[in-house]
Every structure is written in C-alpha cells, then in structure tokens.
Amino acid sequence: MGNKSDTVNGGNTALEPAVKSQNPLIRTAIVSGAIILGYIALNFVTGGRLLTGGNILAVLRGSVVTTFVVWGFCFILTMGMMDLSLGAIMILASNVGGILAIHAKMGYVGLIAGAIVVATALQILNMRMMLLAKIPPWIYGLGIAMVYEAIGTFYNVAQIRAGKQSVSLGNLYRELGDPPWNLVVLAIGLVLAYIIFNRTSIGFSLRAVGSNSLVAKMMGININKTIIYAGIVTGIFVGLAAAINESYGGRVVPQSGLNSIASIFMPLAAYLLANAFEKIYNIIIGAVISAIIITSVFNVLTLLGVPSGTWQQVVMGCGVLVCGILSQRRYEGVVK
C-alpha cells in the first residue's frame, strides 16, 4: 500500500488548502446535507417509494449484516490484510450456529455463540497461516475460501442424501434478524467497534502497523500479535453478522466455486466508501452510513425494476471501483 500523504495527487492539489481550511463541523454538515439531498432526489425518482416507513425499515434491516462485515474489514484492511474468505467463513458460521440452535436445542445462545466461535477460530487460523506461509493475503484467501466452501458443500450434500435439507431455522429464532433486535445488536456493535478501534491498544497498534510496519516495529509493537488480535476482533463481528444473517434468512445455503466471494462485494464497497469518508466521519461510524447508502442504492434499483442478476451486478462492480478510487485519493504511489 502506498504511503499516506497530506497532499492530493494531480490537479486536485490546489484544492487541498481550501479543504484543510474548512472547519470540520462545516465539512461534516456539507457532506451530511449532500447525502440527505441525495436521498430526497432518489425518493423523487422512485415516485416517493424510497422514504416510506416500511421501505426505510427494509433498508435498515438489509444494512445490518453489511455493517458488521464492514467493521470486520476495518480491523484487517487497515493493516492491508485482504481476506477474501470472509464470505465463506460467514456461511460456515451461519450453518454451525443454526445447527446448535436447532439440533442441539441451544436456541439463541447456540446461534450467536456458535457463529462467533467458528468465525473467530477460522480467522485466527487464517491470520496464523498467512504469517506462516508469507504469501499475499488475497492469494491465501482465495485458496482457503474454496476449502471452507467445500466443507459446507460436503455437509449439504450429506444432508440431502439422508433425505434432509441444509440447516433451516424454520419459524424459530428469527427475531434477531428483524427490528428492533437487529438494531439493538447493531447499536451494541457500534459501541464495541468504536471503543476497540479508537480507544484500545489493539486499535492503535493495527493503525500503526497499517501506516508503516517498520516504524511500528521500532515503536515496540508486536506486529504478529497485532495481526492475530485483529483477526480475533474481525471474527467476532463476522460471527455476529453470520448469526443475524441466519436469523434473517432462516437458512444460508453453502456456496461453491468461489461464489461466496460475491457476498462480500457489498461490504467491501461500503468499507471503501467509509474509507473515503474518513476525513468527515470516524471510519467506524462511516461504516454504518456507507452500509446504509450502498444498501439504499440497490433498494432504489429494485424499486425501479432493474434486474437483480444482471444490471445490479454491473452497478455493484462499478460501485466497488468508484469507492476504491475515492478511498485511495489519500495515498501516493501504487496501491498493492
């Protein structure tokens, strides 16, 4: 990753003094106002269907899982650790949580604890193996994602051969995926993510490592331990996302052929957008705002009748690219 700089490359350099001279509160008010105006405009485009009470709840409901995955990204991507297996981990964690909730009759305790334990354990394994293998994290993530997908697929096939379906909650334990409980968990997650990222030594260390690992090492920061701790925190938030997702959908079907990676495209776009907003909002708070914005975009496309399997995917791909470009405006050199 390129080094951070206080200047903006290219023709935008002249604008930087003006941006710096603005009061942070004014900048926040301007951006917040622009977002609100954007929603008003989109509400007009959709014939007033976007900002109805029911649709607002639908957008919030759809953005909760995305937000938790974005918080997970915050702790590993800040250090440059791109783990493409998060989608496969979330699917496995969802199914284990469902098994404990239904078959082990552990209810919500099994659903939440099972998902968190599995996601955290797999994240610790990933971080340790990345450190041991010393290969680019995205390469390791691609390979291990196929392994995690295969595990879920084997179980699904075994269930089908036994005349059963894959893990399904039916009508049980579905409240966690709907208001108000999903929003309560979201609020708790926001507090925890904010404190850990901004007020603990873990957050300080991972930001230091992400900024310059050599300087961080000279400061006495144990880089390997920081990476493991970041993986643990990421696992907790991804596990919570998995539990909420299982409760919301009732079942999460295992994927194969790296299709699980598609499930993290929306959180990735939201993370990149939050990163672009970092001078306006703290990235943990920006994660919530960005997740809602990204979810709203697809909600608008659905309201306008845009096919979900084709053009919405085109919008998703373009959105990731645009958010990526915006998020890298603060860096010099080539992003690795």
C-alpha positions in Angstrom: 0.0 0.0 0.0 1.3 3.4 -0.8 2.3 5.9 1.9 -0.3 8.2 3.3 0.2 11.9 2.4 -1.4 15.1 3.3 -1.4 16.2 -0.3 -3.7 15.1 -3.1 -2.1 13.9 -6.3 -2.6 15.6 -9.7 -4.8 18.6 -10.4 -6.6 18.4 -7.1 -3.5 19.8 -5.2 -4.7 23.4 -5.4 -8.0 22.4 -3.7 -6.3 20.9 -0.6 -5.7 24.2 1.3 -9.3 25.1 0.9 -10.4 21.7 2.2 -8.0 22.0 5.1 -9.1 25.5 6.0 -12.7 24.4 6.4 -14.0 23.8 9.9 -14.5 20.0 10.5 -18.1 20.6 11.6 -18.7 22.6 8.4 -17.3 19.8 6.3 -19.4 17.2 8.1 -22.5 19.4 7.7 -21.9 19.8 4.0 -21.4 16.1 3.3 -24.3 15.2 5.5 -26.5 17.7 3.8 -25.4 16.3 0.4 -26.4 12.8 1.5 -29.8 14.0 2.7 -30.4 15.8 -0.6 -29.3 12.7 -2.5 -32.0 10.7 -0.6 -34.6 13.3 -1.4 -33.7 13.2 -5.1 -33.8 9.4 -5.2 -37.1 9.5 -3.4 -38.4 11.7 -6.2 -37.0 9.3 -8.8 -38.7 6.3 -7.2 -42.1 8.1 -7.0 -41.9 8.6 -3.3 -41.4 4.9 -2.5 -37.9 5.2 -1.1 -38.6 7.2 2.1 -41.7 5.4 3.2 -41.7 4.0 6.7 -41.8 0.4 5.5 -39.0 0.8 3.0 -36.8 2.7 5.4 -37.1 -0.3 7.8 -36.3 -2.7 4.9 -33.1 -0.7 4.1 -32.0 -0.7 7.7 -32.7 -4.4 8.0 -30.7 -5.1 4.9 -27.7 -2.9 6.0 -27.2 -4.5 9.5 -25.3 -7.6 8.2 -23.3 -5.5 5.8 -22.3 -3.1 8.6 -20.9 -5.9 10.8 -18.8 -7.3 8.0 -17.6 -3.7 7.2 -16.5 -3.4 10.8 -14.6 -6.7 10.4 -12.9 -5.3 7.3 -11.9 -2.2 9.3 -9.7 -4.3 11.6 -7.9 -6.3 8.9 -7.8 -4.0 5.9 -6.4 -1.2 8.0 -3.3 -3.4 8.1 -3.5 -4.3 4.4 -4.7 -7.9 5.2 -7.3 -8.6 2.4 -9.1 -11.8 3.4 -11.3 -13.0 0.6 -12.5 -16.0 2.6 -14.8 -13.9 4.9 -17.9 -14.8 2.8 -17.2 -18.5 3.1 -16.4 -18.1 6.8 -19.7 -16.3 7.3 -21.6 -19.1 5.5 -20.0 -21.8 7.6 -20.5 -19.9 10.8 -24.2 -19.3 9.9 -24.7 -23.1 9.4 -22.9 -24.1 12.6 -24.9 -21.5 14.6 -28.1 -22.9 13.0 -27.2 -26.5 13.9 -26.5 -25.6 17.5 -29.7 -23.6 17.7 -32.0 -26.3 16.2 -30.4 -29.7 16.6 -28.5 -29.1 19.8 -31.6 -27.1 21.1 -29.4 -24.3 22.3 -31.6 -21.5 20.9 -30.2 -18.1 20.5 -27.2 -18.9 22.7 -26.2 -21.6 20.2 -27.0 -19.4 17.2 -24.9 -16.5 18.3 -22.1 -18.2 20.3 -21.7 -20.9 17.6 -21.4 -18.4 14.8 -18.9 -16.2 16.8 -16.7 -19.2 17.9 -16.5 -20.6 14.3 -15.8 -17.3 12.7 -13.2 -16.3 15.3 -11.4 -19.7 15.1 -11.2 -19.6 11.3 -10.0 -16.0 11.4 -7.3 -16.9 13.9 -6.3 -19.9 11.6 -6.3 -17.6 8.6 -4.1 -15.0 10.2 -1.6 -17.6 11.5 -1.4 -19.3 8.2 -0.9 -16.0 6.3 2.0 -15.2 8.7 3.5 -18.7 8.3 3.1 -19.0 4.5 4.3 -15.5 3.9 2.2 -15.2 0.7 0.0 -12.3 -0.2 -3.2 -12.4 1.9 -5.5 -12.2 -1.1 -3.9 -15.4 -2.6 -4.3 -17.3 0.7 -7.9 -16.0 1.0 -8.8 -17.3 -2.5 -7.4 -20.8 -1.7 -8.8 -21.2 1.8 -12.2 -19.9 0.6 -12.6 -22.9 -1.7 -11.7 -25.2 1.2 -14.3 -23.6 3.5 -16.9 -23.7 0.7 -16.2 -27.4 0.2 -16.7 -28.2 3.9 -20.2 -26.6 3.7 -21.0 -28.3 0.4 -20.0 -31.7 1.8 -22.3 -31.3 4.7 -25.2 -30.0 2.5 -24.8 -33.0 0.1 -24.7 -35.4 3.1 -28.0 -33.9 4.4 -29.7 -34.2 1.0 -28.6 -37.9 0.7 -30.1 -38.5 4.1 -33.4 -37.0 2.9 -32.9 -33.8 4.9 -32.4 -30.2 4.0 -29.5 -28.0 4.9 -29.7 -26.1 8.2 -33.0 -24.3 8.5 -34.4 -22.3 11.4 -38.0 -22.5 10.1 -40.0 -20.1 12.1 -37.8 -20.3 15.2 -35.2 -17.8 16.3 -36.0 -15.3 13.6 -36.4 -12.2 15.8 -32.6 -11.4 15.8 -32.8 -10.6 12.1 -35.7 -8.1 12.4 -36.3 -4.8 14.2 -36.0 -4.0 17.0 -33.5 -6.7 18.0 -31.2 -6.4 14.9 -31.0 -2.6 15.5 -30.3 -3.2 19.2 -27.4 -5.5 18.3 -26.2 -3.0 15.7 -26.1 -0.3 18.4 -24.1 -2.6 20.7 -21.8 -3.5 17.9 -21.3 0.2 17.1 -20.2 1.0 20.6 -17.9 -2.0 20.8 -16.3 -1.4 17.4 -15.8 2.3 18.1 -14.1 1.7 21.5 -11.9 -1.2 20.3 -10.8 0.7 17.1 -10.3 4.1 18.7 -9.7 3.7 22.4 -7.7 0.5 22.9 -4.1 -0.6 22.3 -5.3 -3.0 19.7 -6.8 -0.2 17.6 -3.7 1.9 18.0 -1.4 -0.9 17.1 -3.2 -2.0 14.0 -3.4 1.6 12.7 0.3 1.9 13.4 1.1 -1.3 11.5 -1.1 -0.3 8.6 0.6 3.1 8.4 4.2 1.9 8.5 5.1 -1.6 9.8 8.8 -0.7 10.2 8.1 2.3 12.3 5.5 0.3 14.3 8.1 -2.4 15.0 10.6 0.3 16.2 7.9 1.6 18.5 7.9 -1.8 20.2 4.6 -3.1 18.6 4.5 -6.8 18.1 3.3 -7.0 14.5 2.4 -10.7 14.5 0.4 -10.4 17.8 -1.4 -7.3 16.4 -2.4 -9.3 13.3 -3.8 -12.1 15.4 -5.7 -9.7 17.7 -7.2 -8.0 14.6 -8.3 -11.4 13.3 -10.0 -12.2 16.6 -12.0 -9.0 16.6 -12.8 -9.5 12.9 -14.0 -13.0 13.7 -16.3 -11.7 16.4 -18.0 -9.1 14.1 -18.2 -11.6 11.2 -19.7 -14.1 13.6 -22.4 -11.7 14.7 -23.1 -10.9 11.0 -23.5 -14.6 10.4 -25.9 -15.1 13.3 -28.0 -12.2 12.2 -28.0 -13.3 8.6 -29.1 -16.8 9.6 -31.9 -15.4 11.7 -33.0 -13.0 9.0 -33.0 -15.5 6.1 -33.9 -18.7 8.1 -31.2 -20.6 6.2 -27.9 -19.9 4.5 -27.1 -22.3 1.6 -23.5 -23.3 1.2 -21.7 -22.0 -1.9 -19.1 -23.4 -4.2 -16.8 -22.2 -7.0 -15.8 -19.1 -5.0 -19.4 -17.8 -5.2 -19.1 -16.9 -1.5 -16.8 -14.0 -2.5 -19.8 -12.3 -4.1 -21.4 -12.0 -0.6 -18.6 -9.6 0.5 -18.7 -7.3 -2.5 -21.3 -5.0 -0.9 -19.5 -4.8 2.4 -16.2 -4.2 0.5 -17.8 -1.3 -1.4 -19.2 0.1 1.9 -15.8 -0.2 3.5 -14.1 1.6 0.7 -16.8 4.4 0.8 -16.3 4.6 4.6 -12.6 4.9 4.0 -13.2 7.8 1.6 -15.4 9.5 4.2 -12.7 9.1 6.9 -11.9 12.8 7.0 -15.6 13.5 7.5 -16.7 10.7 9.8 -14.8 8.3 12.0 -14.5 5.1 9.9 -16.5 3.0 12.4 -19.4 5.5 12.2 -18.8 5.9 8.5 -19.2 2.1 8.1 -22.8 2.4 9.3 -23.5 5.4 7.0 -21.8 3.7 4.0 -23.6 0.4 4.5 -26.9 2.2 4.5 -26.0 4.2 1.4 -24.9 1.1 -0.5 -28.0 -0.9 0.6 -30.2 2.1 -0.4 -28.7 2.2 -3.9 -29.7 -1.4 -4.5 -33.0 -0.8 -2.9 -33.6 2.0 -5.4 -32.6 -0.2 -8.3 -35.1 -2.8 -7.1 -37.8 -0.2 -6.9 -37.0 0.9 -10.4 -37.3 -2.7 -11.7 -33.6 -3.2 -12.5 -32.9 -6.9 -12.9 -31.0 -8.2 -9.8 -29.0 -10.9 -11.6 -27.6 -8.7 -14.4 -27.5 -4.9 -14.2 -27.5 -4.7 -10.5 -24.3 -6.7 -10.6 -22.9 -4.3 -13.1 -23.7 -1.4 -10.7 -22.1 -3.4 -7.9 -18.8 -3.8 -9.8 -18.8 -0.2 -10.9 -19.6 0.8 -7.3 -16.6 -1.1 -5.9 -14.3 0.6 -8.5 -15.7 4.1 -7.7 -15.5 3.6 -4.0 -12.0 2.2 -4.4 -10.9 5.2 -6.3 -12.4 7.6 -3.8 -10.8 5.7 -0.9 -7.3 5.9 -2.4 -7.2 9.6 -3.0 -5.3 10.0 0.3 -2.4 7.8 -0.8 0.6 8.3 -3.0 2.2 5.7 -5.3 0.8 2.4 -6.4 -1.7 0.6 -4.2 -0.6 -3.0 -3.6 
